[in-house]
Amino acid sequence: MPVPKRKTSKSRRDKRSANKGMKVKAISACQTCQTPLVPHSACQECGYYKGVKVLRTKADRMQARSKEREAAEVKARAHQAVEESEEESK
Ligand SMILES: [Zn+2]
């Protein structure tokens, strides 16, 4: 098993910890929805990066789910109608 040759000094350890409090230095705006954004990153609100859709956002997923639900309801209603018509024909 590899073992460190020397103990990490307090100085070295603390220098490593100093970077954990890093803060965002620049803020830009999304080209599509103008939401404040860290530069060179995709927008979490609309899922666009430089005008190209790259992410599926929560809103997209919710929209897709509601469409699926509607489709399932329509299918269930159609199935129910078929069953009722079969019962009438008996
Ligand atoms: Zn955006």
PDB file of the backbone (N, CA, C, O) and the ligand in Angstrom, with CONECT records:
HET     ZN  A 101       1
ATOM      1  N   MET A   1       0.842  -1.198   0.000  1.00  0.00           N
ATOM      2  CA  MET A   1       0.000   0.000   0.000  1.00  0.00           C
ATOM      3  C   MET A   1       0.875   1.244   0.000  1.00  0.00           C
ATOM      4  O   MET A   1       1.789   1.347   0.818  1.00  0.00           O
ATOM      5  N   PRO A   2       0.611   2.215  -0.919  1.00  0.00           N
ATOM      6  CA  PRO A   2       1.443   3.431  -0.935  1.00  0.00           C
ATOM      7  C   PRO A   2       1.196   4.276   0.312  1.00  0.00           C
ATOM      8  O   PRO A   2       0.060   4.477   0.742  1.00  0.00           O
ATOM      9  N   VAL A   3       2.277   4.751   0.862  1.00  0.00           N
ATOM     10  CA  VAL A   3       2.186   5.559   2.086  1.00  0.00           C
ATOM     11  C   VAL A   3       2.945   6.864   1.850  1.00  0.00           C
ATOM     12  O   VAL A   3       4.037   6.838   1.282  1.00  0.00           O
ATOM     13  N   PRO A   4       2.385   8.019   2.280  1.00  0.00           N
ATOM     14  CA  PRO A   4       3.110   9.293   2.121  1.00  0.00           C
ATOM     15  C   PRO A   4       4.452   9.243   2.850  1.00  0.00           C
ATOM     16  O   PRO A   4       4.548   8.750   3.974  1.00  0.00           O
ATOM     17  N   LYS A   5       5.490   9.766   2.183  1.00  0.00           N
ATOM     18  CA  LYS A   5       6.828   9.706   2.757  1.00  0.00           C
ATOM     19  C   LYS A   5       6.937  10.621   3.974  1.00  0.00           C
ATOM     20  O   LYS A   5       7.620  10.302   4.947  1.00  0.00           O
ATOM     21  N   ARG A   6       6.246  11.775   3.903  1.00  0.00           N
ATOM     22  CA  ARG A   6       6.338  12.735   4.998  1.00  0.00           C
ATOM     23  C   ARG A   6       4.935  13.192   5.433  1.00  0.00           C
ATOM     24  O   ARG A   6       3.977  13.169   4.662  1.00  0.00           O
ATOM     25  N   LYS A   7       4.868  13.594   6.665  1.00  0.00           N
ATOM     26  CA  LYS A   7       3.633  14.172   7.192  1.00  0.00           C
ATOM     27  C   LYS A   7       3.348  15.490   6.455  1.00  0.00           C
ATOM     28  O   LYS A   7       4.266  16.269   6.197  1.00  0.00           O
ATOM     29  N   THR A   8       2.061  15.740   6.113  1.00  0.00           N
ATOM     30  CA  THR A   8       1.694  17.012   5.492  1.00  0.00           C
ATOM     31  C   THR A   8       1.803  18.110   6.541  1.00  0.00           C
ATOM     32  O   THR A   8       1.183  18.049   7.602  1.00  0.00           O
ATOM     33  N   SER A   9       2.615  19.121   6.210  1.00  0.00           N
ATOM     34  CA  SER A   9       2.817  20.197   7.186  1.00  0.00           C
ATOM     35  C   SER A   9       1.539  21.023   7.354  1.00  0.00           C
ATOM     36  O   SER A   9       0.676  21.029   6.475  1.00  0.00           O
ATOM     37  N   LYS A  10       1.425  21.719   8.487  1.00  0.00           N
ATOM     38  CA  LYS A  10       0.259  22.580   8.729  1.00  0.00           C
ATOM     39  C   LYS A  10       0.145  23.615   7.616  1.00  0.00           C
ATOM     40  O   LYS A  10      -0.951  23.926   7.148  1.00  0.00           O
ATOM     41  N   SER A  11       1.298  24.143   7.200  1.00  0.00           N
ATOM     42  CA  SER A  11       1.304  25.169   6.160  1.00  0.00           C
ATOM     43  C   SER A  11       0.717  24.623   4.859  1.00  0.00           C
ATOM     44  O   SER A  11      -0.144  25.244   4.236  1.00  0.00           O
ATOM     45  N   ARG A  12       1.210  23.433   4.463  1.00  0.00           N
ATOM     46  CA  ARG A  12       0.751  22.837   3.202  1.00  0.00           C
ATOM     47  C   ARG A  12      -0.744  22.498   3.296  1.00  0.00           C
ATOM     48  O   ARG A  12      -1.500  22.768   2.363  1.00  0.00           O
ATOM     49  N   ARG A  13      -1.165  21.912   4.413  1.00  0.00           N
ATOM     50  CA  ARG A  13      -2.567  21.550   4.622  1.00  0.00           C
ATOM     51  C   ARG A  13      -3.453  22.796   4.560  1.00  0.00           C
ATOM     52  O   ARG A  13      -4.498  22.791   3.909  1.00  0.00           O
ATOM     53  N   ASP A  14      -3.027  23.863   5.242  1.00  0.00           N
ATOM     54  CA  ASP A  14      -3.846  25.069   5.295  1.00  0.00           C
ATOM     55  C   ASP A  14      -3.891  25.795   3.949  1.00  0.00           C
ATOM     56  O   ASP A  14      -4.886  26.442   3.622  1.00  0.00           O
ATOM     57  N   LYS A  15      -2.808  25.687   3.170  1.00  0.00           N
ATOM     58  CA  LYS A  15      -2.818  26.288   1.834  1.00  0.00           C
ATOM     59  C   LYS A  15      -3.851  25.583   0.950  1.00  0.00           C
ATOM     60  O   LYS A  15      -4.517  26.212   0.128  1.00  0.00           O
ATOM     61  N   ARG A  16      -3.969  24.273   1.137  1.00  0.00           N
ATOM     62  CA  ARG A  16      -4.958  23.509   0.372  1.00  0.00           C
ATOM     63  C   ARG A  16      -6.371  23.960   0.776  1.00  0.00           C
ATOM     64  O   ARG A  16      -7.234  24.132  -0.085  1.00  0.00           O
ATOM     65  N   SER A  17      -6.607  24.149   2.077  1.00  0.00           N
ATOM     66  CA  SER A  17      -7.927  24.564   2.560  1.00  0.00           C
ATOM     67  C   SER A  17      -8.291  25.974   2.089  1.00  0.00           C
ATOM     68  O   SER A  17      -9.471  26.304   1.968  1.00  0.00           O
ATOM     69  N   ALA A  18      -7.284  26.799   1.826  1.00  0.00           N
ATOM     70  CA  ALA A  18      -7.547  28.189   1.447  1.00  0.00           C
ATOM     71  C   ALA A  18      -8.353  28.279   0.162  1.00  0.00           C
ATOM     72  O   ALA A  18      -9.099  29.239  -0.035  1.00  0.00           O
ATOM     73  N   ASN A  19      -8.213  27.285  -0.721  1.00  0.00           N
ATOM     74  CA  ASN A  19      -8.932  27.317  -2.005  1.00  0.00           C
ATOM     75  C   ASN A  19     -10.371  26.858  -1.888  1.00  0.00           C
ATOM     76  O   ASN A  19     -11.140  26.990  -2.840  1.00  0.00           O
ATOM     77  N   LYS A  20     -10.753  26.318  -0.731  1.00  0.00           N
ATOM     78  CA  LYS A  20     -12.122  25.821  -0.592  1.00  0.00           C
ATOM     79  C   LYS A  20     -13.133  26.949  -0.469  1.00  0.00           C
ATOM     80  O   LYS A  20     -14.323  26.739  -0.701  1.00  0.00           O
ATOM     81  N   GLY A  21     -12.683  28.127  -0.113  1.00  0.00           N
ATOM     82  CA  GLY A  21     -13.594  29.271  -0.006  1.00  0.00           C
ATOM     83  C   GLY A  21     -13.610  30.127  -1.242  1.00  0.00           C
ATOM     84  O   GLY A  21     -13.890  31.323  -1.168  1.00  0.00           O
ATOM     85  N   MET A  22     -13.310  29.527  -2.395  1.00  0.00           N
ATOM     86  CA  MET A  22     -13.252  30.297  -3.632  1.00  0.00           C
ATOM     87  C   MET A  22     -14.615  30.866  -3.984  1.00  0.00           C
ATOM     88  O   MET A  22     -15.641  30.214  -3.792  1.00  0.00           O
ATOM     89  N   LYS A  23     -14.616  32.081  -4.497  1.00  0.00           N
ATOM     90  CA  LYS A  23     -15.871  32.727  -4.872  1.00  0.00           C
ATOM     91  C   LYS A  23     -15.875  33.046  -6.362  1.00  0.00           C
ATOM     92  O   LYS A  23     -14.823  33.185  -6.986  1.00  0.00           O
ATOM     93  N   VAL A  24     -17.078  33.159  -6.917  1.00  0.00           N
ATOM     94  CA  VAL A  24     -17.214  33.513  -8.328  1.00  0.00           C
ATOM     95  C   VAL A  24     -16.785  34.959  -8.497  1.00  0.00           C
ATOM     96  O   VAL A  24     -17.266  35.839  -7.783  1.00  0.00           O
ATOM     97  N   LYS A  25     -15.875  35.212  -9.448  1.00  0.00           N
ATOM     98  CA  LYS A  25     -15.364  36.566  -9.624  1.00  0.00           C
ATOM     99  C   LYS A  25     -16.086  37.329 -10.719  1.00  0.00           C
ATOM    100  O   LYS A  25     -16.119  38.560 -10.708  1.00  0.00           O
ATOM    101  N   ALA A  26     -16.666  36.598 -11.669  1.00  0.00           N
ATOM    102  CA  ALA A  26     -17.342  37.282 -12.777  1.00  0.00           C
ATOM    103  C   ALA A  26     -18.729  36.686 -12.968  1.00  0.00           C
ATOM    104  O   ALA A  26     -18.920  35.482 -12.800  1.00  0.00           O
ATOM    105  N   ILE A  27     -19.673  37.509 -13.311  1.00  0.00           N
ATOM    106  CA  ILE A  27     -21.025  37.037 -13.575  1.00  0.00           C
ATOM    107  C   ILE A  27     -21.469  37.592 -14.924  1.00  0.00           C
ATOM    108  O   ILE A  27     -21.378  38.795 -15.167  1.00  0.00           O
ATOM    109  N   SER A  28     -21.943  36.726 -15.785  1.00  0.00           N
ATOM    110  CA  SER A  28     -22.473  37.173 -17.065  1.00  0.00           C
ATOM    111  C   SER A  28     -23.971  36.862 -17.083  1.00  0.00           C
ATOM    112  O   SER A  28     -24.517  36.349 -16.107  1.00  0.00           O
ATOM    113  N   ALA A  29     -24.618  37.172 -18.185  1.00  0.00           N
ATOM    114  CA  ALA A  29     -26.057  36.904 -18.300  1.00  0.00           C
ATOM    115  C   ALA A  29     -26.303  35.900 -19.412  1.00  0.00           C
ATOM    116  O   ALA A  29     -25.599  35.888 -20.421  1.00  0.00           O
ATOM    117  N   CYS A  30     -27.304  35.064 -19.219  1.00  0.00           N
ATOM    118  CA  CYS A  30     -27.682  34.080 -20.241  1.00  0.00           C
ATOM    119  C   CYS A  30     -28.133  34.812 -21.494  1.00  0.00           C
ATOM    120  O   CYS A  30     -28.898  35.773 -21.411  1.00  0.00           O
ATOM    121  N   GLN A  31     -27.659  34.359 -22.672  1.00  0.00           N
ATOM    122  CA  GLN A  31     -28.044  35.002 -23.938  1.00  0.00           C
ATOM    123  C   GLN A  31     -29.527  34.818 -24.227  1.00  0.00           C
ATOM    124  O   GLN A  31     -30.150  35.654 -24.882  1.00  0.00           O
ATOM    125  N   THR A  32     -30.089  33.716 -23.732  1.00  0.00           N
ATOM    126  CA  THR A  32     -31.469  33.382 -24.066  1.00  0.00           C
ATOM    127  C   THR A  32     -32.465  33.995 -23.084  1.00  0.00           C
ATOM    128  O   THR A  32     -33.459  34.595 -23.493  1.00  0.00           O
ATOM    129  N   CYS A  33     -32.186  33.835 -21.744  1.00  0.00           N
ATOM    130  CA  CYS A  33     -33.191  34.298 -20.772  1.00  0.00           C
ATOM    131  C   CYS A  33     -32.679  35.382 -19.831  1.00  0.00           C
ATOM    132  O   CYS A  33     -33.404  35.807 -18.932  1.00  0.00           O
ATOM    133  N   GLN A  34     -31.444  35.836 -20.023  1.00  0.00           N
ATOM    134  CA  GLN A  34     -30.865  36.943 -19.246  1.00  0.00           C
ATOM    135  C   GLN A  34     -30.701  36.641 -17.764  1.00  0.00           C
ATOM    136  O   GLN A  34     -30.552  37.569 -16.969  1.00  0.00           O
ATOM    137  N   THR A  35     -30.725  35.372 -17.369  1.00  0.00           N
ATOM    138  CA  THR A  35     -30.491  34.999 -15.975  1.00  0.00           C
ATOM    139  C   THR A  35     -29.007  35.187 -15.651  1.00  0.00           C
ATOM    140  O   THR A  35     -28.165  34.825 -16.473  1.00  0.00           O
ATOM    141  N   PRO A  36     -28.651  35.742 -14.477  1.00  0.00           N
ATOM    142  CA  PRO A  36     -27.237  35.854 -14.103  1.00  0.00           C
ATOM    143  C   PRO A  36     -26.585  34.471 -14.099  1.00  0.00           C
ATOM    144  O   PRO A  36     -27.187  33.494 -13.653  1.00  0.00           O
ATOM    145  N   LEU A  37     -25.340  34.397 -14.605  1.00  0.00           N
ATOM    146  CA  LEU A  37     -24.739  33.098 -14.903  1.00  0.00           C
ATOM    147  C   LEU A  37     -23.232  33.176 -14.742  1.00  0.00           C
ATOM    148  O   LEU A  37     -22.633  34.215 -15.022  1.00  0.00           O
ATOM    149  N   VAL A  38     -22.610  32.090 -14.295  1.00  0.00           N
ATOM    150  CA  VAL A  38     -21.151  32.004 -14.266  1.00  0.00           C
ATOM    151  C   VAL A  38     -20.694  31.863 -15.718  1.00  0.00           C
ATOM    152  O   VAL A  38     -21.281  31.073 -16.458  1.00  0.00           O
ATOM    153  N   PRO A  39     -19.667  32.599 -16.153  1.00  0.00           N
ATOM    154  CA  PRO A  39     -19.239  32.520 -17.554  1.00  0.00           C
ATOM    155  C   PRO A  39     -18.829  31.102 -17.966  1.00  0.00           C
ATOM    156  O   PRO A  39     -18.379  30.318 -17.130  1.00  0.00           O
ATOM    157  N   HIS A  40     -18.981  30.784 -19.217  1.00  0.00           N
ATOM    158  CA  HIS A  40     -18.593  29.492 -19.811  1.00  0.00           C
ATOM    159  C   HIS A  40     -19.343  28.324 -19.183  1.00  0.00           C
ATOM    160  O   HIS A  40     -18.785  27.237 -19.032  1.00  0.00           O
ATOM    161  N   SER A  41     -20.593  28.540 -18.820  1.00  0.00           N
ATOM    162  CA  SER A  41     -21.390  27.436 -18.274  1.00  0.00           C
ATOM    163  C   SER A  41     -22.801  27.486 -18.855  1.00  0.00           C
ATOM    164  O   SER A  41     -23.285  28.541 -19.265  1.00  0.00           O
ATOM    165  N   ALA A  42     -23.448  26.320 -18.880  1.00  0.00           N
ATOM    166  CA  ALA A  42     -24.806  26.255 -19.412  1.00  0.00           C
ATOM    167  C   ALA A  42     -25.775  26.842 -18.397  1.00  0.00           C
ATOM    168  O   ALA A  42     -25.566  26.735 -17.189  1.00  0.00           O
ATOM    169  N   CYS A  43     -26.837  27.462 -18.897  1.00  0.00           N
ATOM    170  CA  CYS A  43     -27.847  28.068 -18.029  1.00  0.00           C
ATOM    171  C   CYS A  43     -28.713  26.971 -17.417  1.00  0.00           C
ATOM    172  O   CYS A  43     -29.244  26.119 -18.130  1.00  0.00           O
ATOM    173  N   GLN A  44     -28.853  26.999 -16.092  1.00  0.00           N
ATOM    174  CA  GLN A  44     -29.668  25.985 -15.419  1.00  0.00           C
ATOM    175  C   GLN A  44     -31.162  26.277 -15.564  1.00  0.00           C
ATOM    176  O   GLN A  44     -31.993  25.387 -15.384  1.00  0.00           O
ATOM    177  N   GLU A  45     -31.499  27.533 -15.891  1.00  0.00           N
ATOM    178  CA  GLU A  45     -32.909  27.927 -15.990  1.00  0.00           C
ATOM    179  C   GLU A  45     -33.517  27.467 -17.310  1.00  0.00           C
ATOM    180  O   GLU A  45     -34.593  26.870 -17.330  1.00  0.00           O
ATOM    181  N   CYS A  46     -32.812  27.753 -18.432  1.00  0.00           N
ATOM    182  CA  CYS A  46     -33.396  27.442 -19.739  1.00  0.00           C
ATOM    183  C   CYS A  46     -32.660  26.308 -20.448  1.00  0.00           C
ATOM    184  O   CYS A  46     -33.163  25.794 -21.447  1.00  0.00           O
ATOM    185  N   GLY A  47     -31.480  25.899 -19.961  1.00  0.00           N
ATOM    186  CA  GLY A  47     -30.754  24.780 -20.556  1.00  0.00           C
ATOM    187  C   GLY A  47     -29.971  25.137 -21.805  1.00  0.00           C
ATOM    188  O   GLY A  47     -29.538  24.244 -22.534  1.00  0.00           O
ATOM    189  N   TYR A  48     -29.779  26.424 -22.070  1.00  0.00           N
ATOM    190  CA  TYR A  48     -29.068  26.835 -23.272  1.00  0.00           C
ATOM    191  C   TYR A  48     -27.624  27.234 -22.955  1.00  0.00           C
ATOM    192  O   TYR A  48     -27.341  27.766 -21.882  1.00  0.00           O
ATOM    193  N   TYR A  49     -26.713  26.970 -23.902  1.00  0.00           N
ATOM    194  CA  TYR A  49     -25.342  27.475 -23.834  1.00  0.00           C
ATOM    195  C   TYR A  49     -25.013  28.056 -25.190  1.00  0.00           C
ATOM    196  O   TYR A  49     -25.042  27.339 -26.190  1.00  0.00           O
ATOM    197  N   LYS A  50     -24.701  29.341 -25.246  1.00  0.00           N
ATOM    198  CA  LYS A  50     -24.405  30.067 -26.488  1.00  0.00           C
ATOM    199  C   LYS A  50     -25.497  29.844 -27.537  1.00  0.00           C
ATOM    200  O   LYS A  50     -25.203  29.629 -28.713  1.00  0.00           O
ATOM    201  N   GLY A  51     -26.752  29.897 -27.104  1.00  0.00           N
ATOM    202  CA  GLY A  51     -27.872  29.783 -28.035  1.00  0.00           C
ATOM    203  C   GLY A  51     -28.203  28.373 -28.472  1.00  0.00           C
ATOM    204  O   GLY A  51     -29.056  28.180 -29.338  1.00  0.00           O
ATOM    205  N   VAL A  52     -27.533  27.368 -27.881  1.00  0.00           N
ATOM    206  CA  VAL A  52     -27.800  25.970 -28.251  1.00  0.00           C
ATOM    207  C   VAL A  52     -28.336  25.241 -27.025  1.00  0.00           C
ATOM    208  O   VAL A  52     -27.782  25.365 -25.933  1.00  0.00           O
ATOM    209  N   LYS A  53     -29.418  24.480 -27.205  1.00  0.00           N
ATOM    210  CA  LYS A  53     -30.003  23.735 -26.099  1.00  0.00           C
ATOM    211  C   LYS A  53     -29.094  22.558 -25.751  1.00  0.00           C
ATOM    212  O   LYS A  53     -28.872  21.681 -26.587  1.00  0.00           O
ATOM    213  N   VAL A  54     -28.563  22.529 -24.519  1.00  0.00           N
ATOM    214  CA  VAL A  54     -27.638  21.456 -24.132  1.00  0.00           C
ATOM    215  C   VAL A  54     -28.104  20.699 -22.897  1.00  0.00           C
ATOM    216  O   VAL A  54     -27.593  19.614 -22.619  1.00  0.00           O
ATOM    217  N   LEU A  55     -29.065  21.246 -22.145  1.00  0.00           N
ATOM    218  CA  LEU A  55     -29.501  20.577 -20.912  1.00  0.00           C
ATOM    219  C   LEU A  55     -31.009  20.340 -20.929  1.00  0.00           C
ATOM    220  O   LEU A  55     -31.768  21.097 -21.534  1.00  0.00           O
ATOM    221  N   ARG A  56     -31.421  19.275 -20.253  1.00  0.00           N
ATOM    222  CA  ARG A  56     -32.851  19.071 -19.996  1.00  0.00           C
ATOM    223  C   ARG A  56     -33.138  19.685 -18.643  1.00  0.00           C
ATOM    224  O   ARG A  56     -32.653  19.192 -17.625  1.00  0.00           O
ATOM    225  N   THR A  57     -33.913  20.745 -18.615  1.00  0.00           N
ATOM    226  CA  THR A  57     -34.198  21.421 -17.354  1.00  0.00           C
ATOM    227  C   THR A  57     -35.376  20.765 -16.649  1.00  0.00           C
ATOM    228  O   THR A  57     -36.077  19.933 -17.225  1.00  0.00           O
ATOM    229  N   LYS A  58     -35.581  21.149 -15.404  1.00  0.00           N
ATOM    230  CA  LYS A  58     -36.692  20.614 -14.622  1.00  0.00           C
ATOM    231  C   LYS A  58     -38.019  20.929 -15.312  1.00  0.00           C
ATOM    232  O   LYS A  58     -38.920  20.092 -15.352  1.00  0.00           O
ATOM    233  N   ALA A  59     -38.130  22.143 -15.855  1.00  0.00           N
ATOM    234  CA  ALA A  59     -39.359  22.540 -16.541  1.00  0.00           C
ATOM    235  C   ALA A  59     -39.617  21.632 -17.745  1.00  0.00           C
ATOM    236  O   ALA A  59     -40.756  21.237 -17.994  1.00  0.00           O
ATOM    237  N   ASP A  60     -38.542  21.297 -18.503  1.00  0.00           N
ATOM    238  CA  ASP A  60     -38.691  20.408 -19.663  1.00  0.00           C
ATOM    239  C   ASP A  60     -39.214  19.051 -19.230  1.00  0.00           C
ATOM    240  O   ASP A  60     -40.121  18.489 -19.844  1.00  0.00           O
ATOM    241  N   ARG A  61     -38.614  18.526 -18.139  1.00  0.00           N
ATOM    242  CA  ARG A  61     -39.019  17.205 -17.652  1.00  0.00           C
ATOM    243  C   ARG A  61     -40.474  17.208 -17.212  1.00  0.00           C
ATOM    244  O   ARG A  61     -41.225  16.272 -17.486  1.00  0.00           O
ATOM    245  N   MET A  62     -40.865  18.298 -16.514  1.00  0.00           N
ATOM    246  CA  MET A  62     -42.247  18.385 -16.039  1.00  0.00           C
ATOM    247  C   MET A  62     -43.222  18.442 -17.212  1.00  0.00           C
ATOM    248  O   MET A  62     -44.291  17.832 -17.174  1.00  0.00           O
ATOM    249  N   GLN A  63     -42.837  19.192 -18.266  1.00  0.00           N
ATOM    250  CA  GLN A  63     -43.677  19.312 -19.451  1.00  0.00           C
ATOM    251  C   GLN A  63     -43.820  17.947 -20.128  1.00  0.00           C
ATOM    252  O   GLN A  63     -44.916  17.549 -20.523  1.00  0.00           O
ATOM    253  N   ALA A  64     -42.694  17.237 -20.255  1.00  0.00           N
ATOM    254  CA  ALA A  64     -42.718  15.917 -20.898  1.00  0.00           C
ATOM    255  C   ALA A  64     -43.599  14.968 -20.096  1.00  0.00           C
ATOM    256  O   ALA A  64     -44.368  14.194 -20.666  1.00  0.00           O
ATOM    257  N   ARG A  65     -43.487  15.030 -18.766  1.00  0.00           N
ATOM    258  CA  ARG A  65     -44.264  14.147 -17.898  1.00  0.00           C
ATOM    259  C   ARG A  65     -45.753  14.422 -18.030  1.00  0.00           C
ATOM    260  O   ARG A  65     -46.556  13.490 -18.081  1.00  0.00           O
ATOM    261  N   SER A  66     -46.134  15.727 -18.089  1.00  0.00           N
ATOM    262  CA  SER A  66     -47.560  16.048 -18.194  1.00  0.00           C
ATOM    263  C   SER A  66     -48.113  15.567 -19.526  1.00  0.00           C
ATOM    264  O   SER A  66     -49.264  15.136 -19.603  1.00  0.00           O
ATOM    265  N   LYS A  67     -47.283  15.642 -20.595  1.00  0.00           N
ATOM    266  CA  LYS A  67     -47.719  15.141 -21.908  1.00  0.00           C
ATOM    267  C   LYS A  67     -47.943  13.639 -21.850  1.00  0.00           C
ATOM    268  O   LYS A  67     -48.935  13.124 -22.366  1.00  0.00           O
ATOM    269  N   GLU A  68     -46.987  12.930 -21.201  1.00  0.00           N
ATOM    270  CA  GLU A  68     -47.113  11.474 -21.059  1.00  0.00           C
ATOM    271  C   GLU A  68     -48.387  11.121 -20.299  1.00  0.00           C
ATOM    272  O   GLU A  68     -49.113  10.198 -20.667  1.00  0.00           O
ATOM    273  N   ARG A  69     -48.646  11.885 -19.217  1.00  0.00           N
ATOM    274  CA  ARG A  69     -49.819  11.635 -18.389  1.00  0.00           C
ATOM    275  C   ARG A  69     -51.099  11.816 -19.208  1.00  0.00           C
ATOM    276  O   ARG A  69     -52.022  11.005 -19.130  1.00  0.00           O
ATOM    277  N   GLU A  70     -51.137  12.919 -20.011  1.00  0.00           N
ATOM    278  CA  GLU A  70     -52.308  13.183 -20.850  1.00  0.00           C
ATOM    279  C   GLU A  70     -52.519  12.047 -21.845  1.00  0.00           C
ATOM    280  O   GLU A  70     -53.644  11.594 -22.055  1.00  0.00           O
ATOM    281  N   ALA A  71     -51.416  11.588 -22.459  1.00  0.00           N
ATOM    282  CA  ALA A  71     -51.500  10.505 -23.443  1.00  0.00           C
ATOM    283  C   ALA A  71     -52.050   9.243 -22.784  1.00  0.00           C
ATOM    284  O   ALA A  71     -52.881   8.542 -23.362  1.00  0.00           O
ATOM    285  N   ALA A  72     -51.574   8.959 -21.557  1.00  0.00           N
ATOM    286  CA  ALA A  72     -52.029   7.775 -20.828  1.00  0.00           C
ATOM    287  C   ALA A  72     -53.513   7.884 -20.505  1.00  0.00           C
ATOM    288  O   ALA A  72     -54.249   6.900 -20.582  1.00  0.00           O
ATOM    289  N   GLU A  73     -53.947   9.093 -20.142  1.00  0.00           N
ATOM    290  CA  GLU A  73     -55.361   9.306 -19.833  1.00  0.00           C
ATOM    291  C   GLU A  73     -56.233   9.073 -21.061  1.00  0.00           C
ATOM    292  O   GLU A  73     -57.273   8.419 -20.982  1.00  0.00           O
ATOM    293  N   VAL A  74     -55.797   9.617 -22.196  1.00  0.00           N
ATOM    294  CA  VAL A  74     -56.545   9.460 -23.447  1.00  0.00           C
ATOM    295  C   VAL A  74     -56.658   7.984 -23.798  1.00  0.00           C
ATOM    296  O   VAL A  74     -57.717   7.501 -24.199  1.00  0.00           O
ATOM    297  N   LYS A  75     -55.518   7.264 -23.634  1.00  0.00           N
ATOM    298  CA  LYS A  75     -55.475   5.832 -23.937  1.00  0.00           C
ATOM    299  C   LYS A  75     -56.442   5.068 -23.007  1.00  0.00           C
ATOM    300  O   LYS A  75     -57.174   4.184 -23.452  1.00  0.00           O
ATOM    301  N   ALA A  76     -56.429   5.427 -21.709  1.00  0.00           N
ATOM    302  CA  ALA A  76     -57.296   4.768 -20.735  1.00  0.00           C
ATOM    303  C   ALA A  76     -58.760   5.013 -21.063  1.00  0.00           C
ATOM    304  O   ALA A  76     -59.596   4.115 -20.962  1.00  0.00           O
ATOM    305  N   ARG A  77     -59.053   6.253 -21.459  1.00  0.00           N
ATOM    306  CA  ARG A  77     -60.437   6.602 -21.801  1.00  0.00           C
ATOM    307  C   ARG A  77     -60.896   5.811 -23.040  1.00  0.00           C
ATOM    308  O   ARG A  77     -62.018   5.307 -23.085  1.00  0.00           O
ATOM    309  N   ALA A  78     -60.021   5.714 -24.026  1.00  0.00           N
ATOM    310  CA  ALA A  78     -60.341   4.970 -25.250  1.00  0.00           C
ATOM    311  C   ALA A  78     -60.586   3.500 -24.914  1.00  0.00           C
ATOM    312  O   ALA A  78     -61.525   2.883 -25.415  1.00  0.00           O
ATOM    313  N   HIS A  79     -59.714   2.946 -24.048  1.00  0.00           N
ATOM    314  CA  HIS A  79     -59.834   1.547 -23.624  1.00  0.00           C
ATOM    315  C   HIS A  79     -61.167   1.319 -22.920  1.00  0.00           C
ATOM    316  O   HIS A  79     -61.848   0.319 -23.149  1.00  0.00           O
ATOM    317  N   GLN A  80     -61.527   2.282 -22.048  1.00  0.00           N
ATOM    318  CA  GLN A  80     -62.783   2.199 -21.296  1.00  0.00           C
ATOM    319  C   GLN A  80     -63.974   2.224 -22.258  1.00  0.00           C
ATOM    320  O   GLN A  80     -64.931   1.466 -22.097  1.00  0.00           O
ATOM    321  N   ALA A  81     -63.901   3.106 -23.258  1.00  0.00           N
ATOM    322  CA  ALA A  81     -64.981   3.228 -24.241  1.00  0.00           C
ATOM    323  C   ALA A  81     -65.150   1.926 -25.005  1.00  0.00           C
ATOM    324  O   ALA A  81     -66.274   1.500 -25.269  1.00  0.00           O
ATOM    325  N   VAL A  82     -64.030   1.287 -25.365  1.00  0.00           N
ATOM    326  CA  VAL A  82     -64.078   0.012 -26.092  1.00  0.00           C
ATOM    327  C   VAL A  82     -64.747  -1.048 -25.220  1.00  0.00           C
ATOM    328  O   VAL A  82     -65.591  -1.808 -25.694  1.00  0.00           O
ATOM    329  N   GLU A  83     -64.363  -1.093 -23.939  1.00  0.00           N
ATOM    330  CA  GLU A  83     -64.946  -2.076 -23.019  1.00  0.00           C
ATOM    331  C   GLU A  83     -66.452  -1.878 -22.875  1.00  0.00           C
ATOM    332  O   GLU A  83     -67.220  -2.840 -22.867  1.00  0.00           O
ATOM    333  N   GLU A  84     -66.860  -0.610 -22.761  1.00  0.00           N
ATOM    334  CA  GLU A  84     -68.288  -0.318 -22.614  1.00  0.00           C
ATOM    335  C   GLU A  84     -69.063  -0.730 -23.858  1.00  0.00           C
ATOM    336  O   GLU A  84     -70.153  -1.291 -23.750  1.00  0.00           O
ATOM    337  N   SER A  85     -68.512  -0.457 -25.040  1.00  0.00           N
ATOM    338  CA  SER A  85     -69.185  -0.814 -26.291  1.00  0.00           C
ATOM    339  C   SER A  85     -69.284  -2.344 -26.426  1.00  0.00           C
ATOM    340  O   SER A  85     -70.261  -2.872 -26.957  1.00  0.00           O
ATOM    341  N   GLU A  86     -68.243  -3.044 -25.928  1.00  0.00           N
ATOM    342  CA  GLU A  86     -68.282  -4.515 -25.967  1.00  0.00           C
ATOM    343  C   GLU A  86     -69.386  -5.044 -25.060  1.00  0.00           C
ATOM    344  O   GLU A  86     -70.090  -5.989 -25.413  1.00  0.00           O
ATOM    345  N   GLU A  87     -69.532  -4.428 -23.892  1.00  0.00           N
ATOM    346  CA  GLU A  87     -70.580  -4.846 -22.957  1.00  0.00           C
ATOM    347  C   GLU A  87     -71.967  -4.615 -23.526  1.00  0.00           C
ATOM    348  O   GLU A  87     -72.871  -5.426 -23.325  1.00  0.00           O
ATOM    349  N   GLU A  88     -72.138  -3.485 -24.249  1.00  0.00           N
ATOM    350  CA  GLU A  88     -73.428  -3.182 -24.855  1.00  0.00           C
ATOM    351  C   GLU A  88     -73.771  -4.185 -25.945  1.00  0.00           C
ATOM    352  O   GLU A  88     -74.934  -4.555 -26.103  1.00  0.00           O
ATOM    353  N   SER A  89     -72.792  -4.617 -26.682  1.00  0.00           N
ATOM    354  CA  SER A  89     -73.033  -5.543 -27.800  1.00  0.00           C
ATOM    355  C   SER A  89     -73.401  -6.956 -27.330  1.00  0.00           C
ATOM    356  O   SER A  89     -73.967  -7.740 -28.091  1.00  0.00           O
ATOM    357  N   LYS A  90     -73.075  -7.275 -26.067  1.00  0.00           N
ATOM    358  CA  LYS A  90     -73.366  -8.629 -25.559  1.00  0.00           C
ATOM    359  C   LYS A  90     -74.854  -8.852 -25.310  1.00  0.00           C
ATOM    360  O   LYS A  90     -75.253  -9.936 -24.884  1.00  0.00           O
TER     361      LYS A  90
HETATM  362 ZN    ZN A 101     -31.020  30.870 -19.717  1.00  0.00          ZN2+
END
